[in-house]
């Protein structure tokens, strides 16, 4: 039994565990096909190695040093557990619309994470983004309304919206979404929004294409009137931006202001209004708070251990001097 315990507690196994952890970390970032739970395996190996070392060496279990290693063991286990249950995603939500789980793009998901993220719901209100001179993005304020609540909440890059343990943050990804309607002479009316590329990052490329129900191919380009130059501070708010929607059909270009209409074949195309869309990052990791407590406990335990050694050494030095 002891040979097995000492083998599990060996320094060589520790180095192998750290090497595997580094390899799994790089692989998970560079290769999207690598399973998200890969990092949990070397973390479990390191936790086993540390637990065996604590059993094999009594000094690692005493006083503050023992509590420090216990906290380190808990951190390793929590880190592996978090990789199995974590969730990362992004989504774009139209101003005046609701978050649609079908539009959520999952970028990272632990193998044991369920489908609770599909129940995340809110309605997007207005938003503003402050810019400093030189087009440097500052604060973002996005208003969202949760089901059953009458007052909106404000979300930002560092002010999360927390729903059932999921944390949602605004991102740099946001832009304009012209709302258009299509009314055939005979048939139901269709209305939707054209998500333009992120603004002002792609201010030169505010374009999109759409094929109408009748088969007409339409090209759209959004021109911002009095676009900011970036020389002074300004605030981006789609509700206060003047735009012209350029529509290209059959090789002919037409300019529409909000409320203007255009005849296309046997239907009427109308530029209803300008809306905006906001990009969010969705994040979930149930181990964040326990890891904070374990980290603080480990720091305090290590301080206790070092302080205790200093107090014991002081009389020895005085005795030697005497």
C-alpha positions, 0 to 999 in steps of 0.5 A: 500500500505504501509504495502505491501511496508514495508513487502517487505522491511523487514529484514526477507525477506532479510535473507530469500533471502540470505538463498535461494541464498545459497541453490540455489548456492550449489544445482547448483554445487552439482546437475547437473540436477538443472536448471542453472537459479535457482540462478536468482530467489533469486537474483530477490527477493533480488533486490525487497527487496532492492528496497522496502527498498530504497522506504520505508526509505528515508535515503537510497536514499540520497547522497552517501548512496543512490548511493551506494544502487543503485549500489548494486541494479544494481549488484543484477539485473546484477548477475541474468541477467548473470545467465540467459544468461551465457555459459560454455563449454570445447572442445579439438582441434587437432593441424592442425584441426579446432574447431568442434561445434559438439565436444563442451561439454556444462557444464553450460548454462543459459536458455535464452542463444542462439546458437551463440556459434556454430559459434565459429571457428578457426584453431589450430596451434602449442602450447608450455607449459613451465614446472618448475622443479618438473613438475609444469606447467607454461605458455601456448602459443597456436597459433590459426588462425581465418577465414579471418586472416593471422596472428595467435593469441596467447592464454593462461591460462590468455590470452583469445581469444575473439570471438563474446563475447565468451572468450576461455582459454587454460586449463591443459588438453592437449596431443598427437594425433598420426595421422594414415591412413588406406589403404585397398587393395580395398577401400578408404583411411581413416585417423584420429587422436588418442587422447591420455590421457592428458600428462604428467598427464597420462604419464603412460597411453598413450593408445587408441583403434580403430576398423578398417573399416574391423572389426579389433580391434587394440590397441595403446600405445604411447611411448615417447622417452627421456621422461622428468624426471621433475628434470629440467625446460622443454617445451612441444611441440608435434612438437619436441617430438620423439615417437614410436607407439606400435600397438597390433593386434591379440595378436602381438605387433608392433612398428612404428616410424612416416612414418612406415607402418604395414600390417593388414589383407587386409590393410596397417596401417601407422603412419603418424606423431605425432600431439597434441591436446589442451583443451579449456574452453569457457566462456560467460557472458555479464554482466562482464563489467557492473558489474565492472562499478557498483562495482566501482561506489558503492565503490566511492559512499560509500567512498563519504558517509563515507568522508562526515560524517567525514567532518560534525563530525569534527566541532562538536567535535571542538565545544564540546572541546571549 
